[in-house]
Amino acid sequence: MEDSVKEEMLKNDGRFRSLAEEHQDCERKLTEIQAKSLLSEEDEMEIKRLKVHKLALKDHMESLAREHEAQ
């Protein structure tokens, strides 16, 4: 996805902006968990869940951007 398309969609597309904010939130949570010196089993499971969710969000954002470019 080109940066110009991403910037335009962040400004003009509420769905895209919401997905991007949720993606950033997942990234922050991952950073917080991974900063711990010792990870519990729950932490490891949460890391995996967040990574999968973050990837799904990115895929959805890419799909919206492709639709936007096609218009």
C-alpha positions, 0 to 999 in steps of 0.5 A: 500500500502506497503511503499517499493512499494510506494517508488519504484513507486515514483522513477520509475513511472512518473504517480504515482509520478505525482499523489503523488505530486498532492495529496500532493498539495491538502493536503497543500491547505487544511491545508492553508484553514483550518488554517483560523480563519473564513471560508467563504462558498467558503472555505467550498466548496473548502475544500469539493472539495479538499477532494474528489479530494484527495481521488480520487488521492489516489484511483488511486495511490492504483490502480496503486500500485496493478497493479505493485504488480501483475506484 
